[in-house]
Amino acid sequence: MASPEKQPQQRNNMPRFSLNWLYIVIIAGLAYILYQGQGEGSGSVDKEVTYTDFKQYVRDGYAKSVTVNKTDGKARITIAPEKIREVFKQGVDRVGKAPTVSARIPSTDRVEEFLEEEGFSGTVKYEESDRLLMNILGSILPIVILVVLWFWMIRGSGGPGGGIFSVGKSKAKLVEKGEKGTGVTFADVAGQEGAKQEVQEVVEFLKNPKKFTELGGKIPKGALLVGPPGTGKTLLAKAVAGEADVPFFSMSGSDFVEMFVGVGASRVRDLFRQAKEKAPCIIFIDEIDAVGRARGRSVMTGGNDERESTLNQLLTEMDGFGTNSGVIILAATNRVDILDKALLRAGRFDRQIHVDLPDLPERVAIFNVHLKPLKYDENLDIELLARQTPGFSGADIANVCNEAALIAARHNHEKVVKQDFLDAVDRIIGGLEKKTKVMTEGEKRTIALHEAGHASVSWLLEHANPLIKVTIVPRGQALGAAWYLPEERSITTKEQLLDEVCATLGGRAAEELFTGHVSTGALNDLETVTKRCYGMVAYLGMSEALPNVCYYENQEYGFTKPYSEKTAERIDEEVNRLIAEQYARAKKILSENRDKHAALADLLVEREVIYREDVEQIFGPRPWKSRADELLELQEQANRERAEKMAEEHARRKEQEAAADAAGCPPVPQKGEEDE
């Protein structure tokens, strides 16, 4: 049993007191007192008349009772029910059951004498009430309420950072020096070694600036993280916040944007004012393209002018006439092409750190990070998973691991196994499997011929992507699909592009050859082929009729069609020629391998899903090695060399320690061991 000193203290779950409730209670109480102060005629009409009319009402017998208030010198008579319509010209439903008529009288001491003279025989009551106070409250209560509401708005309606006067204040989230931070370190970032090294230098400069300043170096003013979505730009910034022992401001580019003119620039000034007070520090602006879009590209006014004034202020604060020492700007965007050139120049963003999609070895490292919290099979081939996810970003791989865990739980598995990961990849790439989709035998056969055509042509072409799996199970919007392992090339040749176009047209070619008709199932294939061929002709200069010419649509020069109508016709002719040649080539390959294609289609109809091994049994092994295999071999070779180097270093240290022991001297500390 734990000692009382070690028992955790109970958290106080009592609601926090707010002055807003006190204001509400005070206003409600004043309103209730004012309402109750109406006296007997509460809910009824009180009509103020002259003293002459007051005497006439008493003289005519309209008074049921008389109340004299000595405080304000007024007398009030309650009108008899049968006389209400004569006095007020309205019924009881409008004026109430006990309406009154009041008038200021000359003397409250002689009221009874006056009533006796007029023959009044009802009751007379005297009161010294706070009616005057109620009147005063009724006059000043609206002013009090307005003042309270005004202060409430100034304080931001009780919320932190709000208020009408704080609209121009910075909304940046601050992580102070010495705090826990984001909980993310560089160990949580895998597969981006170059980008990590760049930002680690920034952190190292802040921790140990003397190391760099002794050599005359200066701290970089800014670093821009550029890359596709999901590659880890924001994760790198979180790691910097977790590693750097300096204040860290983080906000989004859209936090500067506001409909009010001048608010964005005011927030920029306030952000840098706070940062200069806490220098050295880091400012991180996520999605900076929201505020850093190039100026002058739109004729729109209003909000566009406000955005440009915000950008101008940001440019001035980053590198203007004033000093800005000790403040480092980190920013992230996936649309660097639309950013203003003044924002990208050296002195504002000295470094552009490209965070690209991970290649095969990097995906292996990312899988190792995201597999840590999972309970998975020890025999899981992580390299196989990396092969199955070409083009996936770090966020996609994290999604694969999470989906695999959910699928394993759905199937009541004790551990996440290989098939769960493969099902997760299929779910993310192809969509949800439609098990209730009903197809006729003819439709199923046509889809099998189509997918078998893709698989056959890609298997028989050298530069086509290697096949992984073929299925005719409907997923998402597709009735069938073929999964490939794209070669992650740094450059791509014309022959490689033509082989990929030919493999993409293999499905339509198989339909025409073996069924005698074509279907709508090749829509996505035709779209892909058309875009790729237009890119080859118009942008890459891979055409015999238009060689070495790029008609790139550059908005900077103010035109979107940098070629004539005659050239446009030639581009169309070249695209049609390329597609026709590759379509005929696909039909020829399928005609020469008719029996093998038919066997593959029959197997696909029977099993609905076939794999690389099944295609290899029918067509034989491919004689070409993919670049993915080469990358893995290079990675394995680098790992072996690193292990051998570490083993040699360990053996050398053991020899030094043994020699030191024999000589009776302490061992010499190695580099990196002085601080341990």
C-alpha positions in Angstrom: 0.0 0.0 0.0 1.3 3.4 -1.0 2.3 5.8 1.8 0.1 8.9 2.2 2.9 11.1 1.0 3.1 9.3 -2.3 -0.6 9.2 -3.0 -1.5 11.6 -5.9 -3.4 14.6 -4.9 -7.0 14.7 -5.9 -7.8 17.2 -8.6 -10.2 19.9 -7.8 -13.1 19.4 -10.2 -15.1 22.3 -8.9 -16.1 24.7 -11.6 -14.1 27.9 -11.8 -15.8 31.1 -10.7 -16.4 33.6 -13.4 -17.3 37.3 -12.9 -19.7 37.1 -15.9 -22.2 35.1 -13.7 -21.9 37.8 -11.0 -22.8 40.5 -13.6 -25.8 38.5 -14.8 -27.1 38.0 -11.2 -26.7 41.7 -10.4 -28.6 42.8 -13.6 -31.3 40.2 -13.0 -31.7 41.4 -9.4 -32.0 45.0 -10.3 -34.5 44.2 -12.9 -36.5 42.2 -10.4 -36.5 45.0 -7.8 -37.5 47.5 -10.4 -40.4 45.3 -11.5 -41.5 44.6 -7.9 -41.4 48.3 -7.2 -44.5 48.9 -9.3 -46.6 48.1 -6.1 -50.2 47.2 -6.2 -50.7 48.0 -9.8 -47.9 45.7 -10.9 -48.8 44.6 -14.4 -51.3 47.4 -14.7 -51.2 50.9 -16.3 -50.4 54.0 -14.3 -51.7 57.2 -15.8 -50.2 60.5 -14.6 -52.7 63.4 -14.8 -53.0 67.0 -13.5 -54.2 67.8 -10.0 -57.4 69.2 -11.4 -58.3 66.0 -13.2 -57.2 64.1 -10.1 -59.8 66.0 -8.0 -62.4 65.5 -10.7 -62.0 61.7 -10.6 -62.3 61.6 -6.8 -65.4 64.0 -7.0 -67.1 61.7 -9.6 -66.6 58.6 -7.5 -64.0 56.9 -9.8 -61.6 56.2 -6.9 -61.6 52.8 -5.2 -58.7 53.5 -2.9 -56.1 56.3 -2.4 -52.4 55.9 -1.7 -50.3 58.8 -0.6 -46.5 58.7 -1.0 -44.9 61.3 1.3 -41.5 60.7 -0.3 -42.3 62.1 -3.8 -45.4 64.1 -2.8 -47.8 62.1 -5.1 -51.2 60.6 -4.6 -52.4 57.6 -6.5 -55.9 56.4 -6.9 -57.0 53.0 -8.0 -59.8 53.2 -10.5 -63.0 51.2 -9.7 -63.5 48.3 -12.2 -66.7 49.7 -13.6 -65.1 53.0 -14.4 -61.9 51.7 -16.1 -63.2 52.1 -19.7 -64.4 55.6 -19.1 -61.0 56.8 -17.8 -58.6 54.8 -20.0 -60.8 54.2 -23.1 -59.6 50.6 -23.1 -60.7 47.4 -21.5 -59.2 45.3 -18.6 -57.2 43.2 -21.0 -55.2 46.2 -22.0 -54.7 48.2 -18.8 -54.9 45.5 -16.2 -57.3 44.8 -13.4 -56.1 47.6 -11.1 -55.0 50.6 -13.2 -54.1 53.8 -11.3 -54.1 57.5 -11.9 -51.5 59.6 -10.1 -50.9 63.3 -9.6 -48.6 65.5 -7.7 -50.6 67.2 -4.8 -49.8 70.5 -3.0 -49.7 69.0 0.5 -49.7 65.4 1.6 -50.9 66.5 5.1 -54.2 67.8 3.9 -55.2 64.9 1.7 -57.8 63.5 4.1 -59.5 66.9 4.5 -59.7 67.2 0.7 -61.1 63.7 0.4 -63.8 64.3 3.1 -64.8 67.5 1.3 -65.2 65.5 -2.0 -67.3 62.8 -0.2 -64.7 60.0 -0.6 -65.5 57.0 1.7 -62.8 54.5 0.7 -59.5 53.6 2.3 -56.6 55.9 2.4 -53.0 54.5 2.8 -49.8 56.3 3.4 -46.3 55.1 2.4 -42.8 56.2 2.5 -41.4 53.8 0.0 -38.2 53.8 -2.2 -40.2 54.8 -5.2 -37.8 57.7 -5.8 -35.0 55.2 -5.7 -36.8 53.0 -8.2 -37.2 56.0 -10.5 -33.6 56.8 -10.2 -32.6 53.1 -10.9 -35.0 53.1 -13.8 -33.2 56.0 -15.3 -29.6 54.9 -14.7 -30.1 51.1 -15.1 -29.8 51.1 -18.9 -26.6 53.2 -18.6 -25.2 50.7 -16.1 -26.1 47.8 -18.4 -24.4 49.4 -21.3 -21.2 50.2 -19.3 -21.1 46.5 -18.0 -21.5 45.2 -21.6 -18.8 47.6 -22.8 -16.3 46.3 -20.2 -17.3 42.8 -21.0 -16.4 43.3 -24.7 -13.1 44.9 -23.7 -12.3 41.9 -21.6 -13.1 39.6 -24.5 -16.3 38.1 -23.2 -14.4 36.3 -20.5 -12.3 34.4 -23.1 -8.5 34.5 -23.2 -7.0 36.5 -26.0 -10.4 37.9 -27.1 -12.0 41.3 -26.9 -12.8 44.0 -29.4 -9.5 45.8 -28.6 -7.3 42.6 -29.0 -8.4 42.0 -32.6 -5.0 43.3 -33.8 -3.0 41.2 -31.3 -1.0 38.2 -32.4 -2.7 34.7 -32.1 0.6 32.8 -31.9 0.9 29.9 -29.5 4.0 30.3 -27.3 6.1 27.5 -25.9 8.3 29.1 -23.3 11.9 28.1 -22.6 12.1 25.2 -20.3 8.6 24.0 -20.9 7.8 20.4 -22.0 7.0 21.7 -25.5 5.3 19.6 -28.2 6.6 16.2 -27.0 8.1 15.6 -30.5 11.9 15.2 -31.1 14.1 14.5 -34.1 13.9 10.8 -33.2 10.3 10.9 -34.2 11.1 12.2 -37.7 12.3 9.4 -40.0 13.2 9.4 -43.7 14.2 13.1 -44.0 17.8 13.1 -43.0 18.8 16.0 -45.2 16.0 18.2 -43.9 16.6 17.2 -40.3 20.3 18.1 -40.6 19.3 21.6 -41.9 16.9 22.4 -39.1 19.2 20.7 -36.5 21.8 23.3 -37.4 19.4 26.0 -36.5 18.7 24.4 -33.1 22.5 23.9 -32.6 23.1 27.6 -33.4 20.6 28.7 -30.8 22.0 26.3 -28.2 25.7 27.0 -28.9 26.1 30.2 -31.0 29.7 30.7 -30.0 30.7 27.6 -32.1 29.6 29.4 -35.2 30.3 33.1 -34.4 34.0 32.3 -33.7 34.4 31.5 -37.4 32.5 34.6 -38.5 29.3 32.9 -39.3 25.9 34.5 -38.8 22.7 32.8 -37.8 20.3 32.2 -40.7 17.3 34.5 -40.5 14.8 32.1 -41.9 14.2 28.6 -43.3 11.4 27.6 -45.6 10.2 24.0 -45.6 8.9 23.1 -49.0 7.3 19.8 -50.1 4.1 17.9 -50.9 1.4 17.5 -48.3 2.0 14.9 -45.6 5.8 14.7 -46.0 6.5 16.0 -42.5 7.0 19.8 -42.7 4.9 20.6 -39.6 6.4 17.5 -37.9 9.9 18.9 -38.3 8.8 22.2 -36.9 7.3 20.4 -33.9 10.6 18.6 -33.4 12.4 21.9 -33.5 10.0 23.2 -30.8 10.7 20.0 -28.7 14.5 20.2 -29.1 15.3 23.9 -29.0 15.6 25.3 -25.5 14.3 28.7 -26.6 10.8 30.3 -26.8 8.9 29.0 -29.8 6.0 30.9 -31.4 3.7 28.9 -33.8 0.8 30.1 -35.8 -0.9 29.6 -39.2 -0.6 32.0 -42.1 -4.4 32.3 -42.1 -4.2 33.7 -38.6 -2.9 37.0 -40.0 -5.8 37.3 -42.5 -8.8 39.3 -41.3 -11.7 41.2 -43.0 -10.8 44.4 -41.1 -8.3 46.6 -42.9 -4.9 46.8 -41.0 -5.6 43.9 -38.7 -3.2 41.5 -40.4 -0.3 44.1 -40.4 -1.0 44.9 -36.7 -0.8 41.2 -35.8 2.5 40.9 -37.7 3.9 43.8 -35.7 2.7 42.4 -32.4 4.1 39.0 -33.2 7.6 40.3 -33.9 7.4 42.7 -30.9 6.8 39.7 -28.6 9.5 37.7 -30.4 12.1 40.5 -30.0 11.4 40.7 -26.3 12.1 37.0 -25.9 15.0 36.7 -28.3 16.7 34.5 -29.1 13.5 32.6 -30.2 11.9 30.9 -33.2 8.7 31.8 -35.1 7.0 29.1 -37.1 4.4 30.1 -39.7 2.5 27.1 -41.1 0.9 27.4 -44.6 2.6 30.7 -45.3 1.1 30.8 -48.8 -2.1 32.1 -47.2 -0.4 35.4 -46.6 2.7 35.3 -48.8 1.0 35.0 -52.2 2.7 37.0 -55.0 1.5 40.6 -55.2 0.0 42.2 -58.2 -1.4 39.1 -59.9 -5.1 40.0 -59.2 -7.1 43.0 -60.1 -9.4 42.4 -57.1 -9.4 45.0 -54.4 -10.7 45.0 -50.8 -9.5 41.8 -49.1 -6.6 41.5 -51.6 -5.3 44.9 -50.5 -5.5 43.8 -46.9 -3.5 40.7 -47.7 -0.9 42.7 -49.5 -0.5 45.1 -46.7 0.0 42.2 -44.3 2.6 40.7 -46.6 4.4 44.1 -46.9 4.5 44.3 -43.1 5.8 40.8 -42.9 8.6 41.6 -45.4 9.6 44.7 -43.4 9.7 42.8 -40.1 11.7 39.9 -41.5 14.4 42.1 -43.1 13.7 45.8 -43.0 15.4 49.0 -41.9 15.2 47.9 -38.2 17.2 45.2 -36.6 15.8 41.8 -36.0 18.6 39.9 -34.4 18.0 36.6 -32.5 14.6 35.9 -34.2 14.6 32.9 -36.6 11.6 32.4 -38.9 10.5 28.9 -39.9 7.7 28.5 -42.4 6.1 25.7 -44.3 4.2 25.5 -47.6 3.4 23.1 -50.4 2.8 25.9 -52.9 6.2 27.7 -53.2 5.5 28.6 -56.8 2.9 31.2 -55.8 4.9 32.9 -53.1 6.2 36.4 -53.6 9.8 36.6 -54.8 10.6 39.3 -52.2 9.7 36.7 -49.5 12.0 34.1 -50.9 15.2 36.1 -51.3 18.2 35.6 -49.1 18.1 37.7 -46.0 14.5 36.7 -45.3 14.5 33.0 -46.0 18.1 32.1 -46.4 17.4 28.4 -46.8 14.8 26.5 -48.7 14.6 23.0 -47.2 12.9 20.5 -49.6 11.0 17.8 -47.8 10.2 15.4 -50.6 8.2 12.1 -50.8 10.3 9.3 -49.2 12.0 6.7 -51.3 12.1 3.0 -50.5 14.8 3.0 -47.7 13.1 6.1 -46.2 9.7 4.4 -46.2 11.3 1.5 -44.3 12.5 4.0 -41.6 9.1 5.7 -41.5 7.3 2.3 -41.0 9.7 1.5 -38.2 8.6 4.7 -36.4 4.9 4.2 -36.9 5.0 0.5 -36.0 6.4 1.2 -32.5 3.0 1.7 -30.8 1.4 -1.3 -32.6 1.4 -4.9 -31.5 2.4 -6.6 -34.7 3.8 -10.0 -35.8 7.5 -10.3 -35.2 8.0 -11.9 -38.7 6.4 -8.9 -40.5 8.5 -8.0 -43.6 8.7 -4.2 -43.3 10.6 -4.0 -46.6 7.7 -5.6 -48.3 5.3 -3.0 -46.9 7.6 -0.3 -48.1 7.6 -1.9 -51.6 3.8 -1.9 -51.5 3.5 1.8 -50.8 5.3 3.7 -53.6 4.6 7.4 -53.6 3.2 7.4 -50.1 4.0 10.2 -47.8 4.8 9.9 -44.1 1.2 10.8 -43.3 0.0 8.1 -45.7 2.2 5.5 -44.0 0.9 6.5 -40.6 -2.6 6.1 -42.0 -1.7 2.6 -43.3 -0.5 1.5 -39.9 -3.6 2.9 -38.2 -5.9 1.2 -40.7 -4.1 -2.1 -40.3 -4.6 -2.0 -36.6 -8.3 -1.2 -37.0 -8.7 -4.1 -39.6 -6.9 -6.5 -37.2 -9.2 -5.5 -34.4 -12.3 -5.9 -36.6 -11.1 -9.5 -37.4 -10.4 -10.2 -33.7 -6.7 -10.8 -34.4 -4.3 -10.9 -31.4 -1.6 -9.2 -33.5 -1.5 -7.1 -36.6 -0.3 -9.4 -39.4 0.9 -9.0 -42.9 -2.5 -9.4 -44.5 -4.0 -6.6 -42.4 -1.4 -4.2 -43.7 -2.0 -5.3 -47.3 -5.7 -4.9 -46.8 -5.1 -1.4 -45.4 -3.0 -0.5 -48.5 -5.8 -1.7 -50.7 -8.3 0.3 -48.7 -6.4 3.5 -49.0 -5.4 3.2 -52.7 -8.5 1.6 -54.2 -11.2 2.5 -51.7 -13.7 0.4 -49.8 -14.4 -3.0 -51.1 -18.0 -3.3 -52.5 -18.9 -6.9 -51.5 -22.6 -6.3 -52.4 -21.8 -5.2 -56.0 -23.5 -7.7 -58.4 -22.1 -8.2 -61.9 -23.1 -10.5 -64.7 -20.8 -13.2 -66.0 -20.3 -11.1 -69.2 -19.3 -8.0 -67.3 -17.0 -10.1 -65.0 -15.3 -11.6 -68.1 -14.8 -8.3 -69.8 -13.2 -6.8 -66.6 -10.9 -9.8 -66.3 -9.8 -9.5 -69.9 -9.2 -5.8 -69.4 -7.1 -6.2 -66.2 -5.3 -9.2 -67.6 -4.3 -7.0 -70.6 -2.7 -4.5 -68.3 -0.9 -7.2 -66.4 0.3 -9.0 -69.5 1.7 -5.9 -71.4 3.4 -4.5 -68.3 5.0 -7.9 -67.6 6.4 -8.1 -71.1 7.8 -4.6 -71.4 11.2 -3.7 -69.9 10.4 -0.2 -68.6 6.8 -0.8 -67.5 6.2 -0.8 -63.8 6.5 -4.2 -62.2 3.2 -5.8 -61.2 2.1 -6.4 -57.6 -1.5 -7.6 -57.7 -4.5 -7.7 -60.0 -8.1 -7.8 -58.9 -11.6 -7.7 -60.3 -13.2 -7.0 -57.0 -15.0 -3.6 -57.2 -13.4 -0.9 -55.0 -14.5 2.7 -54.8 -15.5 3.8 -58.3 -13.4 1.1 -60.0 -14.7 -2.3 -61.1 -11.2 -3.7 -61.2 -7.6 -2.6 -60.5 -4.0 -3.6 -61.0 -1.4 -2.6 -58.5 2.1 -1.8 -59.7 5.4 -0.9 -58.1 6.5 2.3 -59.8 10.3 2.7 -60.3 11.3 5.8 -58.2 13.5 7.4 -60.9 15.4 10.6 -60.7 15.0 11.1 -64.4 12.8 9.4 -66.9 13.6 8.6 -70.6 11.3 8.7 -73.6 11.5 4.9 -73.9 10.3 4.5 -70.3 7.4 6.9 -70.8 6.3 5.0 -74.0 6.4 1.7 -72.3 4.2 3.0 -69.5 1.7 4.4 -72.1 1.6 1.1 -73.9 1.0 -0.8 -70.6 -1.8 1.6 -69.7 -3.5 1.0 -73.1 -3.2 -2.8 -72.7 -6.7 -3.0 -71.1 -8.5 -1.3 -73.9 -6.5 -3.3 -76.5 -7.4 -6.6 -74.8 -11.1 -5.7 -74.9 -11.1 -4.9 -78.6 -9.0 -8.0 -79.5 -10.8 -10.6 -77.5 -14.4 -9.3 -77.2 -14.7 -7.4 -80.4 -15.9 -4.2 -78.7 -14.7 -1.5 -76.3 -16.4 -0.4 -73.1 -16.4 2.6 -70.8 -14.1 0.9 -68.3 -11.0 2.4 -69.9 -12.0 6.1 -69.1 -9.3 6.5 -66.4 -6.7 4.8 -68.6 -7.4 7.1 -71.6 -7.3 10.2 -69.4 -3.9 9.2 -68.0 -2.5 8.4 -71.4 -3.7 11.7 -73.0 -2.2 13.8 -70.2 1.1 12.0 -70.4 1.4 12.3 -74.2 0.6 15.9 -74.2 3.3 16.4 -71.5 5.8 14.6 -73.7 5.0 16.7 -76.8 4.2 20.2 -75.4 6.5 20.3 -72.3 9.3 17.7 -72.6 10.2 18.1 -76.3 9.9 14.3 -76.9 8.3 14.6 -80.3 9.8 14.0 -83.7 7.8 16.9 -85.3 8.4 19.3 -82.4 11.7 18.3 -80.8 13.4 20.2 -78.0 10.6 22.7 -77.5 8.8 23.5 -74.3 5.5 25.3 -74.4 5.2 25.7 -70.7 2.3 28.0 -69.6 4.1 30.6 -67.5 1.9 33.2 -65.8 4.8 35.4 -65.1 5.0 36.7 -68.7 1.3 37.4 -69.0 0.3 34.8 -71.6 -1.2 31.3 -71.2 -0.8 30.0 -74.8 2.8 30.5 -76.0 2.2 29.0 -79.5 0.1 29.6 -82.6 -3.0 27.7 -83.8 -0.9 25.9 -86.4 1.4 24.7 -83.7 -1.6 23.6 -81.6 -2.7 21.4 -84.6 0.8 19.9 -84.8 0.7 19.1 -81.1 -2.6 17.4 -81.4 -1.4 15.4 -84.4 1.7 14.3 -82.5 -0.3 13.2 -79.5 -2.7 11.2 -81.7 0.3 9.6 -83.4 2.0 8.6 -80.2 -1.2 7.1 -78.7 -2.0 5.2 -82.0 1.5 3.7 -82.2 1.5 2.5 -78.6 -2.1 1.1 -78.9 -1.0 -0.9 -82.0 2.1 -2.0 -80.1 -0.1 -3.2 -77.2 -2.4 -5.1 -79.5 0.6 -6.8 -81.2 2.1 -7.9 -77.8 -1.3 -9.4 -76.8 -1.8 -11.1 -80.1 1.6 -12.8 -79.8 0.8 -13.9 -76.3 -2.9 -14.8 -76.8 -2.8 -18.1 -75.0 -1.0 -16.8 -71.9 -3.3 -13.8 -71.7 -6.3 -16.1 -71.9 -4.9 -18.3 -69.1 -4.3 -15.2 -66.9 -7.9 -13.9 -67.5 -9.4 -17.4 -66.7 -7.4 -17.5 -63.5 -8.5 -14.0 -62.6 -12.2 -14.9 -63.2 -11.7 -18.0 -60.9 -9.9 -16.4 -58.0 -10.8 -12.7 -58.5 -7.4 -11.7 -57.1 -4.0 -12.8 -58.5 -0.5 -11.9 -57.5 2.9 -11.4 -59.0 3.7 -15.1 -58.4 0.7 -16.2 -60.5 1.7 -14.0 -63.4 5.3 -15.3 -63.2 4.0 -19.0 -63.4 2.2 -18.2 -66.7 4.7 -15.8 -68.4 7.9 -16.8 -66.7 10.3 -14.6 -64.7 11.0 -11.1 -65.9 14.6 -10.7 -67.1 14.8 -7.1 -65.9 15.6 -6.0 -62.4 13.6 -3.1 -61.0 15.2 0.0 -59.5 13.4 -0.8 -56.3 15.5 -4.0 -56.0 18.6 -1.9 -56.7 17.7 0.6 -54.0 17.3 -2.2 -51.4 20.5 -3.8 -52.4 22.3 -0.4 -52.1 20.7 0.1 -48.7 21.7 -3.4 -47.5 25.2 -2.8 -48.7 25.4 0.6 -46.8 24.0 -1.1 -43.7 26.7 -3.9 -43.9 29.5 -1.3 -44.4 28.2 0.7 -41.4 28.0 -2.5 -39.2 31.5 -3.5 -40.3 32.8 0.0 -39.5 31.2 -0.1 -36.0 32.6 -3.5 -35.3 36.1 -2.4 -36.3 35.8 0.7 -34.1 34.6 -1.4 -31.2 37.5 -3.8 -31.6 40.0 -0.9 -31.7 38.6 0.5 -28.5 38.9 -2.9 -26.8 42.5 -3.2 -27.9 43.2 0.3 -26.5 41.5 -0.6 -23.2 43.5 -3.8 -22.9 46.8 -2.0 -23.6 45.9 0.7 -21.0 45.1 -2.0 -18.4 48.4 -3.7 -19.1 50.3 -0.4 -18.7 48.3 0.6 -15.6 47.1 3.8 -17.3 43.5 5.1 -17.5 42.0 4.7 -21.0 42.0 7.7 -23.3 38.5 9.0 -23.8 37.3 8.9 -27.4 35.6 11.6 -29.4 32.1 12.1 -28.2 32.8 10.5 -24.8 34.1 13.6 -22.9 30.6 14.7 -21.9 29.4 11.3 -20.8 
